[in-house]
């Protein structure tokens, strides 16, 4: 269970998901090595023992980065279990990769959201309810 975010480099910057035309073909984020290096620069200590699945575990929580098997990385899936403070790093990663992050919990762009961490907060509320029920 995680808060899921997907990163894409579109042909232009979009304001909302509904603006993306059906024929949009996102550009590659970079080579596998370039993406791994950029992720590790923003999230130091990311473990790349599995080259397609990086794991960051830091002060603000954890992120699993799924980059896929292709050397030209088309998108990046983030599985986040963290506090709101991690969102700043995700936005920094997007800036460095020249891409946009889609919050899959509400289909919005993080960089366009009034509260970019809102989906993460909702995920934590849900997680806490599940944990409380399992203990009760």
MOTAPE-V701122 format. One record per pair of residues at least 24 apart in sequence whose C-alpha atoms are under 10 Angstrom apart, sorted by the first residue. I is the first residue (numbers start at 1). J is the second residue. If there is no record, write none. Layout:
BEGIN
I,J
I,J
END
This chain:
BEGIN
1,79
1,80
1,81
1,123
1,124
1,126
1,127
2,62
2,63
2,64
2,78
2,79
2,80
2,81
2,82
2,120
2,123
2,124
2,127
3,63
3,78
3,79
3,80
3,81
3,82
3,103
3,104
3,105
3,119
3,120
3,121
3,122
3,123
3,124
3,127
4,63
4,64
4,77
4,78
4,79
4,80
4,81
4,102
4,103
4,104
4,105
4,119
4,120
4,123
5,65
5,76
5,77
5,78
5,79
5,80
5,90
5,100
5,101
5,102
5,103
5,104
5,105
5,107
5,108
5,109
5,110
5,119
5,120
6,65
6,66
6,75
6,76
6,77
6,78
6,79
6,99
6,100
6,101
6,102
6,103
6,104
6,109
7,67
7,74
7,75
7,76
7,77
7,78
7,90
7,93
7,94
7,97
7,98
7,99
7,100
7,101
7,102
7,103
7,109
8,73
8,74
8,75
8,76
8,77
8,94
8,97
8,98
8,99
8,100
8,101
8,102
9,74
9,75
9,76
9,94
9,97
9,98
9,99
9,100
9,101
10,98
10,99
10,100
11,99
12,99
12,100
13,98
13,99
13,100
14,100
14,109
14,112
15,108
15,109
15,111
15,112
15,113
16,102
16,107
16,108
16,109
16,110
16,112
16,113
17,102
17,107
17,108
17,109
18,107
18,108
25,74
26,74
26,75
26,99
27,72
27,73
27,74
27,75
27,99
28,71
28,72
28,73
28,74
28,75
28,76
28,97
28,99
29,67
29,72
29,73
29,74
29,75
29,76
29,94
29,96
29,97
29,98
29,99
30,71
30,72
30,73
30,74
30,75
30,97
31,70
31,71
31,72
31,73
31,74
32,67
32,68
32,69
32,70
32,71
32,72
32,73
32,74
33,71
33,72
33,73
34,71
34,72
34,73
34,97
35,67
35,71
35,72
35,73
35,75
35,76
35,93
35,96
35,97
36,65
36,67
36,73
38,93
38,94
38,96
38,97
39,65
39,89
39,90
39,92
39,93
39,94
39,96
39,97
40,93
41,93
41,96
42,89
42,90
42,91
42,92
42,93
42,96
43,86
43,89
43,90
43,92
43,93
52,76
53,77
53,78
54,78
55,79
56,80
57,81
57,82
58,82
58,86
59,83
59,85
59,86
60,84
60,85
60,86
60,87
61,85
61,86
62,86
63,90
75,99
75,101
76,101
77,101
77,102
78,103
80,120
80,123
81,120
81,123
81,124
81,127
82,120
82,121
82,123
82,124
83,117
83,120
83,121
83,124
84,116
84,117
84,118
84,119
84,120
84,121
84,124
85,117
86,117
86,120
87,111
87,116
87,117
87,120
88,116
88,117
91,116
END
